[in-house]
Amino acid sequence: MKATHSDPTVQPVPAAVVEAVDAADVTLSNPRWAVIALGANLGNRLETLQGAVDALEDTPGLRVKAVSGVYETEPWGVEAGSQPAYLNAVALVKTTLPPSSLLERAHAVEEAFHRVREERWGARTIDVDIVAYADVVSDDPVLTLPHPRAHQRAFVLAPWHDVDPEAQLPGRGTVADLLAAVGREGVVPRADLELRLPE
């Protein structure tokens, strides 16, 4: 995730401060909320999404507290029809992991499902993105928080709103308002598909 914040109202946290928060978070007994977006458009999409949810739950210091419904969407940022449709969902987690460690885990889950990074917005077996971590705002090029394009993506906002209608995207406003602004066109709920919350 690249640092692309352009909103002048957002006051970024210097990288050194984020690193200090990371170091302190390791010893916290109180977990923090994080929002993770999941997407897949290759292979058995639903099975892969469920596998990613289960892998996140198996992470020490992390518990999946809620999983959204499943949505089917056209690929974002590429020519229509050039890739298979995505299945998308959002997981809400509580974690004592610092943001940097949560990112490492997200990448490990992607690697476990053979995610290949050959081109930007290319087709993928799984995409595991940290959308938000508590109220942290950072332009660190390794992990930009919140995700710099989340406010533009109905395939993130719609499932997030469904699972947490009162949610706010730090520095951007309520998820409800952001979703109203971008609309739900092309984001189709799949009531016939379901992700299980790990027990």
Stockholm file with secondary structure:
# STOCKHOLM 1.0

chainA/1-199         MKATHSDPTVQPVPAAVVEAVDAADVTLSNPRWAVIALGANLGNRLETLQGAVDALEDTPGLRVKAVSGVYETEPWGVEAGSQPAYLNAVALVKTTLPPSSLLERAHAVEEAFHRVREERWGARTIDVDIVAYADVVSDDPVLTLPHPRAHQRAFVLAPWHDVDPEAQLPGRGTVADLLAAVGREGVVPRADLELRLPE
#=GR chainA/1-199 SS CCCCCCCTTCCCBCHHHHHHHHHHHTTCSSCEEEEEEEEECSSSHHHHHHHHHHHHHTSTTEEEEEECCCEEECCSSSCTTSSCCEEEEEEEEEECSCHHHHHHHHHHHHHHTTCCCSSTTCCCSCEEEEEEETTCCBCCSSSCBSCTTGGGCHHHHHHHHHHCTTCEETTTEEHHHHHHHHCCTTEEECTTCCCCCCC
#=GC SS_cons         CCCCCCCTTCCCBCHHHHHHHHHHHTTCSSCEEEEEEEEECSSSHHHHHHHHHHHHHTSTTEEEEEECCCEEECCSSSCTTSSCCEEEEEEEEEECSCHHHHHHHHHHHHHHTTCCCSSTTCCCSCEEEEEEETTCCBCCSSSCBSCTTGGGCHHHHHHHHHHCTTCEETTTEEHHHHHHHHCCTTEEECTTCCCCCCC
//
